[in-house]
Amino acid sequence: MKRFQLPKWLACGALATGLLLTTAGAFSDTEGHWAEGAINKWSQEYSIIQGYEDGTFRPDASITRGAFAGIMDRFLHFQAVSPVNTFSDIKGNYWEEAILKLNAAGVYLGNNGKALAGDTITRQQAVTMIARAFHIDAETTSLPYGDADQISEYARASVAEMTLRGYVNDAMDGNFRPTDPITRAEIVNILGNMIQTLVQTAEPYREDVYGTLMVSSPDGATLSGMTIMGDLILAPGVQGEVVLENVVLEGSIRNFSKVEPTWRKTQQGTPEQKPAEEEKPGLKPEEVYVPGKTNGTFTYSGKEIPIYKGVEKSRLYEGDFAWNGDRLEYLGGDFDTRFGIDVSAYQNRASENNTIDWEAVAADGVEFVMVRIGLRGTSTGEIYADQYYRENIQGAMAAGIETGVYFFAQAITVEEAMEEADFVLSLLEDLEIDGPVAYDWEMHDSTYRVYGTAPEMATACAVAFCQRIEEAGYQAMVYAGQYVSYIKYDQGAIEPYLAWYPEYKSEKSESLCPSFYYQMDYWQFSSSCSVAGIGGRVDANLQFIPR
């Protein structure tokens, strides 16, 4: 990637604070440092945080609140600016503009009307500001630190979520050290954990990204012919056009700018090729399944939802579950249960050397695993295999863990659902599994290509996929949350297949019992479980086996 040229005002500021402007060569004091890679990346390559005039980086030195604001502004290019009288103590301060920009963005709140720009920023302050800047909402308040009681209330949720996402991973002694000054190395380590690739110019970018990519170029960007395994972030300072040409995005778009990205898909081939034949009308839902019979309704989100005959009502009740660490245990008498997890390339990338230690996973009590085998892009519709599906299947099977697979589906026609099933079967041809094959059709918002799919077609796609899978000798399963289960799926039609239902619980949940109307075979009860042998957090599941 082309090196970013520091603007003149920033160069002057760098000299004023003793920073080195040149980025050639390694620093004299970072070789062998635990954050050496992140330091080189965010200083040498991206020029977000610089070294000193004497050729050092001083990785373990602290940083002021004002300088931290400058780093965040260089990183995200905030646009709005709060009034100059917002804080009483920064008029004429070198970092005044950066602080006022972060304040306008809801990131830098100050203390009793003061910015305290010259004060050293603490670890809990810095992590909280970063979480605010990236709109990271807490899904958990679990703090796995020995000094958790020392973390201030305002910072607890941000520290918990940033830790569970794997962004904060430098607590080697089991303590967070909330009031310690955050070091320069710790800052770049967090940035490196959050963002793999930073696009700072409008020049076309074509390399695959195995994590999250952020566009910070004010002139926009063109991403072409590539796969982004994580999220795509558009920084607040992006003002030019952002074009995604033949891009496969595994994660979500997190857009902090006012620019809506443009998706383009070019036609392959040469002008001499004959045009493709007109597609024939596809299979209709009524050709795939017979609608289930209903008897009565229940209310969900203000709507009357049909109750399907022949589909077992849930036999899970209040008092049936209790926490054992970060895992739920079933205390009821109707089922035997097994504990399991589901993994994808995300867990590999969070683990040492991108490799899950499956022997350690088995030793930690994991009895089954669902491995993501592939996915269809939420925007382009292209189909891809999970980068680590083969080694995960082989590793889990070798460790004696029952192994199934799931496919992240985005089918909008019966033919596409069959294509997804055939793709899965082709990947399994020379592999052995002993668990189910799950169809995971999700729709979170209007950016998903399946948005607006009629319930009849959504059901037909699920049934077509499962039929294809079972014809090949595997046991089929349908993964779906409440909205898709109630609004999109005919439960009578998918009743022959195993049901896998997600509903996350935490230690603050008023109820530990899933609220799903029907009985599930598998329950994904958490996205924040820790398992030996895997870096970061993992989805946790219980399988219910009738007694």
KENUDO-428438 format. One record per residue (C-alpha): residue in three letters; x, y, z. Coordinates in steps of 0.05 Angstrom, whole numbers, padded with zeros to 5 digits, always signed. Layout:
<gumars>
ALAXYZ ...
</gumars>
This chain:
<gumars>
MET+00000+00000+00000 LYS+00024+00070-00015 ARG+00052+00106+00046 PHE+00009+00163+00072 GLN+00043+00232+00068 LEU+00036+00272+00132 PRO+00003+00340+00120 LYS+00044+00402+00138 TRP+00004+00419+00200 LEU+00014+00350+00228 ALA+00088+00350+00212 CYS+00096+00415+00251 GLY+00058+00386+00310 ALA+00101+00323+00308 LEU+00164+00365+00313 ALA+00134+00405+00370 THR+00122+00342+00411 GLY+00189+00310+00396 LEU+00164+00261+00344 LEU+00206+00234+00287 LEU+00176+00246+00218 THR+00215+00196+00178 THR+00189+00125+00176 ALA+00247+00089+00143 GLY+00278+00033+00181 ALA+00261+00001+00248 PHE+00265+00038+00314 SER+00326+00027+00357 ASP+00285+00004+00418 THR+00230-00041+00389 GLU+00267-00102+00365 GLY+00240-00162+00404 HIS+00186-00120+00438 TRP+00120-00157+00446 ALA+00084-00104+00403 GLU+00139-00096+00351 GLY+00095-00118+00293 ALA+00038-00070+00311 ILE+00088-00013+00323 ASN+00119-00021+00254 LYS+00050-00026+00222 TRP+00017+00035+00253 SER+00080+00077+00252 GLN+00121+00056+00192 GLU+00065+00037+00145 TYR+00006+00080+00166 SER+00039+00139+00202 ILE-00015+00141+00256 ILE+00034+00144+00314 GLN+00107+00164+00304 GLY+00174+00156+00338 TYR+00222+00206+00367 GLU+00279+00247+00338 ASP+00331+00202+00369 GLY+00306+00141+00330 THR+00268+00110+00387 PHE+00194+00094+00392 ARG+00192+00088+00468 PRO+00139+00034+00467 ASP+00128+00032+00542 ALA+00121+00108+00550 SER+00054+00139+00569 ILE+00015+00189+00528 THR-00027+00250+00545 ARG-00102+00255+00535 GLY-00091+00310+00482 ALA-00041+00269+00443 PHE-00088+00210+00445 ALA-00143+00254+00415 GLY-00094+00271+00360 ILE-00081+00198+00345 MET-00156+00182+00342 ASP-00169+00241+00296 ARG-00113+00221+00249 PHE-00142+00152+00249 LEU-00215+00169+00236 HIS-00214+00240+00208 PHE-00274+00267+00248 GLN-00311+00323+00213 ALA-00357+00359+00263 VAL-00326+00405+00314 SER-00356+00426+00381 PRO-00358+00500+00401 VAL-00292+00530+00425 ASN-00320+00543+00495 THR-00338+00469+00506 PHE-00279+00461+00553 SER-00251+00516+00597 ASP-00178+00494+00595 ILE-00157+00482+00523 LYS-00161+00550+00487 GLY-00098+00555+00445 ASN-00076+00484+00463 TYR-00042+00447+00407 TRP-00093+00390+00412 GLU-00154+00436+00417 GLU-00183+00420+00349 ALA-00174+00345+00356 ILE-00206+00346+00425 LEU-00265+00387+00400 LYS-00275+00339+00342 LEU-00275+00279+00388 ASN-00323+00314+00434 ALA-00371+00328+00376 ALA-00368+00253+00360 GLY-00386+00234+00432 VAL-00317+00205+00444 TYR-00281+00255+00489 LEU-00328+00278+00544 GLY-00280+00312+00592 ASN-00288+00321+00667 ASN-00330+00377+00698 GLY-00322+00422+00637 LYS-00247+00410+00631 ALA-00210+00371+00577 LEU-00148+00359+00620 ALA-00108+00352+00555 GLY-00041+00349+00590 ASP-00060+00293+00637 THR-00035+00223+00624 ILE-00091+00180+00595 THR-00105+00116+00633 ARG-00120+00047+00604 GLN-00194+00049+00622 GLN-00201+00119+00593 ALA-00167+00101+00527 VAL-00206+00035+00518 THR-00271+00071+00532 MET-00256+00126+00482 ILE-00237+00075+00428 ALA-00301+00036+00440 ARG-00342+00101+00434 ALA-00305+00121+00370 PHE-00322+00054+00337 HIS-00393+00051+00365 ILE-00378-00015+00400 ASP-00439-00030+00442 ALA-00431-00078+00499 GLU-00464-00146+00492 THR-00433-00169+00558 THR-00410-00140+00623 SER-00367-00200+00642 LEU-00298-00177+00666 PRO-00247-00233+00669 TYR-00197-00193+00708 GLY-00171-00202+00779 ASP-00177-00127+00790 ALA-00246-00120+00758 ASP-00272-00085+00820 GLN-00223-00028+00808 ILE-00251-00011+00739 SER-00295+00051+00741 GLU-00369+00043+00726 TYR-00366+00086+00663 ALA-00313+00040+00633 ARG-00337-00029+00654 ALA-00381-00044+00594 SER-00330-00019+00543 VAL-00272-00057+00575 ALA-00314-00121+00579 GLU-00335-00118+00506 MET-00267-00097+00479 THR-00236-00155+00518 LEU-00286-00207+00495 ARG-00277-00185+00422 GLY-00203-00198+00430 TYR-00184-00125+00419 VAL-00154-00118+00489 ASN-00108-00178+00501 ASP-00048-00150+00539 ALA-00068-00170+00610 MET-00014-00223+00617 ASP-00019-00225+00693 GLY-00095-00230+00694 ASN-00104-00158+00714 PHE-00130-00100+00671 ARG-00094-00045+00711 PRO-00149+00006+00696 THR-00115+00068+00726 ASP-00046+00054+00698 PRO-00024+00099+00641 ILE-00036+00066+00574 THR+00029+00057+00537 ARG+00044+00074+00464 ALA+00054+00000+00450 GLU-00013-00018+00482 ILE-00049+00033+00439 VAL-00021+00006+00373 ASN-00035-00065+00397 ILE-00109-00049+00405 LEU-00112-00015+00337 GLY-00078-00074+00306 ASN-00127-00123+00337 MET-00186-00082+00312 ILE-00163-00065+00241 GLN-00122-00109+00196 THR-00118-00062+00136 LEU-00125+00014+00132 VAL-00139+00044+00064 GLN-00114+00116+00065 THR-00114+00135-00009 ALA-00164+00131-00066 GLU-00119+00086-00107 PRO-00151+00018-00123 TYR-00139-00035-00069 ARG-00142-00108-00091 GLU-00111-00152-00036 ASP-00154-00200+00004 VAL-00162-00180+00077 TYR-00168-00234+00130 GLY-00197-00187+00182 THR-00230-00118+00184 LEU-00213-00065+00132 MET-00224+00008+00146 VAL-00226+00063+00093 SER-00202+00130+00122 SER-00184+00165+00057 PRO-00222+00231+00051 ASP-00223+00221-00024 GLY-00258+00154-00018 ALA-00233+00087-00045 THR-00241+00033-00097 LEU-00238-00038-00071 SER-00235-00088-00128 GLY-00234-00163-00138 MET-00222-00180-00065 THR-00251-00215-00004 ILE-00258-00181+00064 MET-00263-00234+00118 GLY-00283-00185+00172 ASP-00322-00120+00172 LEU-00315-00060+00126 ILE-00311+00006+00164 LEU-00319+00074+00131 ALA-00288+00127+00176 PRO-00324+00193+00190 GLY-00276+00231+00146 VAL-00292+00193+00082 GLN-00324+00242+00033 GLY-00308+00214-00036 GLU-00341+00156-00071 VAL-00328+00086-00043 VAL-00335+00033-00097 LEU-00338-00042-00082 GLU-00325-00077-00147 ASN-00330-00153-00145 VAL-00320-00153-00070 VAL-00341-00209-00024 LEU-00355-00183+00046 GLU-00361-00235+00101 GLY-00375-00186+00157 SER-00418-00123+00160 ILE-00411-00052+00136 ARG-00400-00003+00194 ASN-00410+00064+00161 PHE-00391+00125+00203 SER-00388+00170+00142 LYS-00443+00204+00101 VAL-00423+00165+00038 GLU-00463+00105+00016 PRO-00417+00053-00016 THR-00431+00033-00088 TRP-00431-00041-00106 ARG-00411-00062-00176 LYS-00405-00129-00208 THR-00370-00132-00276 GLN-00387-00183-00330 GLN-00334-00235-00342 GLY-00311-00257-00411 THR-00297-00223-00477 PRO-00341-00187-00528 GLU-00335-00248-00574 GLN-00371-00292-00524 LYS-00444-00307-00536 PRO-00492-00275-00487 ALA-00517-00320-00433 GLU-00583-00356-00447 GLU-00644-00326-00414 GLU-00655-00360-00348 LYS-00715-00406-00344 PRO-00767-00393-00291 GLY-00745-00424-00225 LEU-00781-00473-00180 LYS-00838-00444-00141 PRO-00848-00456-00066 GLU-00909-00499-00077 GLU-00867-00546-00119 VAL-00820-00556-00060 TYR-00862-00564+00003 VAL-00932-00571+00029 PRO-00952-00516+00078 GLY-00959-00539+00150 LYS-01027-00540+00183 THR-01041-00490+00238 ASN-01083-00487+00300 GLY-01087-00421+00337 THR-01037-00365+00345 PHE-00991-00331+00394 THR-00965-00260+00396 TYR-00895-00240+00375 SER-00873-00167+00367 GLY-00945-00145+00362 LYS-00962-00196+00309 GLU-01005-00258+00312 ILE-00961-00318+00294 PRO-00993-00384+00273 ILE-00982-00445+00316 TYR-00965-00505+00273 LYS-00995-00573+00286 GLY-00946-00630+00297 VAL-00889-00585+00319 GLU-00870-00598+00391 LYS-00879-00541+00440 SER-00819-00523+00483 ARG-00808-00565+00545 LEU-00756-00519+00575 TYR-00778-00480+00636 GLU-00757-00427+00685 GLY-00710-00457+00736 ASP-00682-00508+00687 PHE-00616-00472+00678 ALA-00559-00445+00720 TRP-00491-00414+00705 ASN-00428-00454+00716 GLY-00375-00402+00700 ASP-00392-00376+00630 ARG-00431-00439+00611 LEU-00503-00456+00624 GLU-00522-00523+00654 TYR-00590-00557+00646 LEU-00622-00577+00712 GLY-00689-00602+00685 GLY-00711-00674+00680 ASP-00736-00681+00608 PHE-00669-00681+00571 ASP-00598-00703+00573 THR-00552-00648+00547 ARG-00484-00641+00514 PHE-00441-00578+00511 GLY-00415-00555+00444 ILE-00388-00496+00405 ASP-00390-00469+00334 VAL-00329-00440+00300 SER-00308-00405+00237 ALA-00246-00371+00210 TYR-00257-00316+00261 GLN-00237-00364+00317 ASN-00176-00386+00277 ARG-00152-00315+00267 ALA-00160-00301+00341 SER-00119-00363+00359 GLU-00044-00371+00360 ASN-00016-00385+00290 ASN-00088-00384+00264 THR-00095-00455+00291 ILE-00145-00482+00341 ASP-00116-00532+00391 TRP-00171-00584+00385 GLU-00141-00630+00437 ALA-00145-00573+00488 VAL-00217-00559+00465 ALA-00236-00631+00478 ALA-00202-00631+00545 ASP-00243-00569+00564 GLY-00308-00608+00560 VAL-00330-00593+00489 GLU-00370-00653+00464 PHE-00391-00628+00395 VAL-00373-00573+00347 MET-00407-00541+00287 VAL-00355-00517+00237 ARG-00372-00463+00186 ILE-00357-00496+00120 GLY-00375-00438+00074 LEU-00418-00377+00061 ARG-00453-00337+00008 GLY-00437-00263+00008 THR-00492-00218+00036 SER-00485-00169-00021 THR-00453-00201-00082 GLY-00483-00270-00074 GLU-00417-00305-00089 ILE-00403-00371-00054 TYR-00339-00384-00016 ALA-00310-00438+00029 ASP-00289-00419+00099 GLN-00214-00409+00098 TYR-00202-00460+00154 TYR-00260-00509+00146 ARG-00216-00568+00126 GLU-00166-00563+00183 ASN-00221-00549+00233 ILE-00261-00611+00212 GLN-00200-00655+00212 GLY-00173-00627+00278 ALA-00240-00635+00314 MET-00252-00705+00288 ALA-00181-00726+00307 ALA-00193-00701+00377 GLY-00255-00744+00384 ILE-00305-00686+00382 GLU-00370-00699+00345 THR-00365-00653+00284 GLY-00420-00622+00242 VAL-00418-00564+00194 TYR-00460-00503+00177 PHE-00467-00460+00116 PHE-00482-00385+00121 ALA-00537-00381+00069 GLN-00565-00323+00029 ALA-00608-00360-00021 ILE-00665-00322-00053 THR-00688-00377-00100 VAL-00696-00452-00093 GLU-00641-00461-00145 GLU-00593-00420-00103 ALA-00609-00462-00042 MET-00594-00525-00081 GLU-00530-00494-00105 GLU-00510-00480-00033 ALA-00525-00552-00013 ASP-00486-00580-00072 PHE-00427-00534-00054 VAL-00427-00561+00017 LEU-00430-00632-00008 SER-00372-00620-00055 LEU-00329-00595+00003 LEU-00347-00656+00044 GLU-00330-00707-00010 ASP-00263-00728+00019 LEU-00277-00710+00092 GLU-00311-00749+00147 ILE-00361-00717+00195 ASP-00408-00749+00245 GLY-00453-00689+00262 PRO-00509-00652+00225 VAL-00505-00604+00166 ALA-00539-00538+00183 TYR-00572-00486+00139 ASP-00559-00416+00169 TRP-00603-00366+00131 GLU-00598-00298+00164 MET-00625-00228+00151 HIS-00605-00172+00198 ASP-00621-00110+00157 SER-00633-00083+00086 THR-00560-00092+00066 TYR-00571-00167+00063 ARG-00590-00193-00006 VAL-00645-00236+00025 TYR-00680-00175+00052 GLY-00753-00176+00028 THR-00753-00250+00010 ALA-00824-00276+00016 PRO-00836-00326+00073 GLU-00858-00379+00023 MET-00793-00373-00015 ALA-00750-00371+00048 THR-00783-00435+00072 ALA-00775-00467+00004 CYS-00701-00451+00004 ALA-00691-00482+00073 VAL-00730-00545+00054 ALA-00693-00552-00013 PHE-00626-00546+00021 CYS-00644-00597+00074 GLN-00674-00646+00024 ARG-00610-00644-00017 ILE-00567-00655+00045 GLU-00608-00714+00070 GLU-00610-00746+00002 ALA-00534-00748+00007 GLY-00538-00786+00073 TYR-00527-00730+00123 GLN-00574-00705+00178 ALA-00600-00635+00161 MET-00611-00579+00211 VAL-00641-00509+00207 TYR-00609-00451+00246 ALA-00656-00393+00256 GLY-00672-00340+00308 GLN-00741-00316+00329 TYR-00753-00268+00272 VAL-00735-00316+00216 SER-00768-00374+00253 TYR-00834-00338+00264 ILE-00839-00290+00205 LYS-00802-00325+00149 TYR-00807-00400+00162 ASP-00866-00447+00159 GLN-00850-00488+00221 GLY-00893-00545+00197 ALA-00852-00551+00133 ILE-00784-00551+00168 GLU-00807-00595+00226 PRO-00773-00659+00198 TYR-00705-00627+00207 LEU-00665-00613+00270 ALA-00675-00543+00299 TRP-00617-00499+00322 TYR-00639-00436+00357 PRO-00598-00375+00380 GLU-00617-00333+00440 TYR-00560-00305+00482 LYS-00560-00302+00557 SER-00514-00268+00607 GLU-00506-00264+00682 LYS-00553-00204+00681 SER-00609-00240+00642 GLU-00674-00239+00681 SER-00691-00307+00652 LEU-00642-00362+00635 CYS-00694-00402+00596 PRO-00700-00393+00521 SER-00764-00358+00500 PHE-00774-00396+00435 TYR-00844-00425+00429 TYR-00823-00492+00399 GLN-00775-00545+00425 MET-00705-00539+00397 ASP-00653-00593+00388 TYR-00594-00546+00397 TRP-00592-00479+00434 GLN-00537-00428+00420 PHE-00541-00393+00488 SER-00479-00348+00486 SER-00431-00314+00439 SER-00382-00299+00495 CYS-00356-00366+00520 SER-00282-00379+00532 VAL-00255-00447+00512 ALA-00184-00473+00521 GLY-00146-00477+00455 ILE-00185-00421+00422 GLY-00168-00347+00423 GLY-00223-00296+00435 ARG-00295-00312+00449 VAL-00335-00371+00422 ASP-00409-00386+00411 ALA-00432-00437+00463 ASN-00488-00488+00453 LEU-00528-00541+00488 GLN-00557-00602+00453 PHE-00622-00630+00482 ILE-00631-00705+00479 PRO-00700-00729+00502 ARG-00696-00779+00559 
</gumars>
